[in-house]
Amino acid sequence: MECILISIVEDITEIREGMRFLVNQTPGFRCVSVYDNAEDAVKGLPDDAPDIVIMDIALPQETGITCIRKLKALGLTMQFMVFTVYEDSTQVFDALAAGASGYLLKNTSPEKIISALRELYEGGSPMSLSIARKVVASFQQPAEKNELSAREMEVLGLLAKGLLYKEIGEKLFISTGTVKQHIHHIYDKLHVQNRTEAINKVFGKKGL
């Protein structure tokens, strides 16, 4: 029988050990390692070579999202299942952007956790219902211009015209660093990764 190898990154002992027990008591699963912080996980997981990493977000120093991002940068094949109490949109989209393929809340039943791990292993992207709704809603509701501040709209409008950060700063009499901050906030509000996506979402594919 094929065995799905699991690693767990969780700082709360009761949750970590409970999850390890659940995994090891389920036929077809085996826990190969556990960590209580992101720093040790980044060092150890490449050698552990699990199929799936169950990852908490709120870890003592670096977050689980940072941990996922660093491990994904190594080109590893392991998949990441976020397991957290956080269900706000920012955390959800940051985790998915970092490389998580699944997102479960900690009130998920043991049966559904195991089912979700199998689904993830087989190529799915399991999520708690409330999380899945947020993801779907983000695609169904196009961004409105008034979600951005007047200054952010100015910056995005100049980006759409092809101006560089330095040129935008000069035109608006602000520093390049301030321009970058505005752009970071724009991307966060619109849940996009780059200027093209931001421009298309606000102005449409034809631009200004």
Secondary structure, 3 states (H helix, E strand, C coil): CCCEEEEEECCCHHHHHHHHHHHHCCCCEEEEEEECCHHHHHHHHHHHCCCEEEECCCCCCCCHHHHHHHHHCCCCCCEEEEEECCCCHHHHHHHHHHCCCEEEECCCCHHHHHHHHHHHHCCCCCECHHHHHHHHHHHHCCCCHHHCCHHHHHHHHHHHCCCCHHHHHHHHCCCHHHHHHHHHHHHHHHCCCCHHHHHHHHHCCCCC
